[in-house]
Structures are given as C-alpha cells and as structure tokens.
Amino acid sequence: MPTGANNKKKSTYIWVSAIILIFGIFAVYEITKRVKSGTIVENDRMSVGPQQQGVGFVVNQGQKRKVPDFSFLNQDSTMVTNEDYLGKVYVVEFFFTTCPTICPIMTKNLVELQDTFRDEEDFGVASFTINPRYDTPSVLKRYADKYGITDKDWHLMTGDQEEIYGLAQEGFYIFAQEDEAAPGGFEHSGMFALIDKNGYIRSREDEHGNPLIYYRGTITEKQGVNADGEAQQITILKEDIKKLLAE
C-alpha cells in the first residue's frame, strides 16, 4: 500500500479516537455533575420510552426521600397518619377549600385519578389544607361532597398550621405560605407528589433527563398546555401510578 494511503488511514484512526475520547469525557462530566447536585433519580436505564421508563426514587444527598411522619384529622374527624398509607400508592397535594384559582383544577385532576383507579384497593390521595383555621373537618367534608370525593383512602386533612407548613416546605419541599396579596390569601405551587407503597417519594425523568420530582397538578388533560406553554403531567402521573401499583 502506498505510504500516503497509510498516513491517511492512521490520521483517520487518530481523529476517530479523539472524538470518542471527547464524548467519553463529556458523558462522565455530566454524570458527575448530576450526582453532585444532590437530587437525582435512580432509574432503570434499559428502557427509555415513556410507557416503559421506570419510576425512580427521589434521592437527596445520597438518601432516598421518604414521607415524614404526620398525624392530622380528616374530613370525618378521624385521625390519619402516614402509617395508614403504608401498602398504598398515593398522591400528595397541599390546597385550601376557598382557593379561587388553581385548587379547583387540582381537585378535579385528583377526582380524575380517583375515578381511573376506582377499582384499585391500594390507591389513595392525601390532601393537606394550608388554611386549617378555616378548613375544619366539617368544611372539608362539604368540599369532598361538592367535588365527588368518595374514595375511602382519600383523606382531606387539617390540623396545626405550623405542622402542616413544616410538612409542605421541609418534608416535601413544596412551596406554601400565607400571602394577603395572593388570591384567597394563600400562595402555593400546585404540584403533586407521588408516593409508593413503602412511603418513598417516586418520580420519572423528563425529556431532558432531569427528575420531575413533582407532577404539575394545575393543568387538565384536556387543556394540554396552559397560557404559559406549560404542559400537563396528569397523563404520565397515571402511567406512573399504574407502574407502582404493579410493583
């Protein structure tokens, strides 16, 4: 073979090797960056399609995040604790009954979930009011009747305000606060958390490889996206509930 051809072939090998090395370094960097960020999802990388993608654990500083202990009265004036949900897949929300904006949408989305999983004994919902001074058990009972909340494992809970806010902000990292300037006097994020049968917070990753951690509860499936272009996530929440029920 002519010397020029040999040199050209060697040059090609060198460039291919350099490209592989660069991409390898970049991949390692990205993985390291995500691990150091403190919050990642441990997931099954064998399947990447939306229907096949696993529902990972939400991890913070190397620890799987679990639902903190709680104990509150529900709409039937019955004491409910986190242990009452063990063995069930459930969705957590923070709301208040006089909310004039996002709460009705959130509740209707949860009723949609209730109806979808009506025949599942191991499905439930935990709704915590962020206005417990007004939202007494009797008020919560009327709210449940108004929206058709019938699942025996859907508890609308009230109790000490500081405990509820601590559960929201420190237990779930879900934003909630009193704000006189906000509609209804309270402001909150409108996100849903998904909990597995053992009390761990679960999540899948979005299309960019970032953990969702929470599911957007303020947009209905029919809406698709809101005025800001944010997409609903109720469809994938349904998919992920089904996966956890099957575990």
Secondary structure, 3 states (H helix, E strand, C coil): CCHHHHHHHHHHHHHHHHHHHHHHHHHHHHHHHHHHCCEEEECCCCCCCCCCCCCEEEEECCEECECCCCEEECCCCCEEEHHHHCCCEEEEEEECCCCCCCHHHHHHHHHHHHHHCCCCCCEEEEEEECCCCCCCHHHHHHHHHHHCCCCCCEEEEECCHHHHHHHHHHHCCCCEEECCCCHHHEEECCEEEEECCCCEEEECECCCCCECCCEECCCCCCCCECCCCCECCHHHHHHHHHHHHCC
